[in-house]
Amino acid sequence: MDGLTGFQRDLLYVIAGAEQPSGQDVKDEVEQYYSSEINHGRLYPNLDTVVNKELVEKGQLDRRTNYYDITEQGEEVIEERRKWEEQYMDF
């Protein structure tokens, strides 16, 4: 997860845990976790970043709605992060 912000990491986890969520679906999930509104100006540039890093794939559901899907590389990054966390979370 080198080079990702905490927010981008959270987006990655949400996308990995859902089946091809739309941007609005991702936004709704992250807002629940953060307990605050996430504006489009924050959400979509960060989604574009994880897409550009090839951790997430972006596709089109219809003319107005995109979906996001975790890539194999994105899954590997999450697994590496979880292994790193486990060494510190011994309870």
Secondary structure by P-SEA (a helix, b strand, c coil): cccccaaaaaaaaaaaacccccaaaaaaaaaaaacccccccccaaaaaaaaaaccbbbbbccccbbbbbbcaaaaaaaaaaaaaaaaaccc
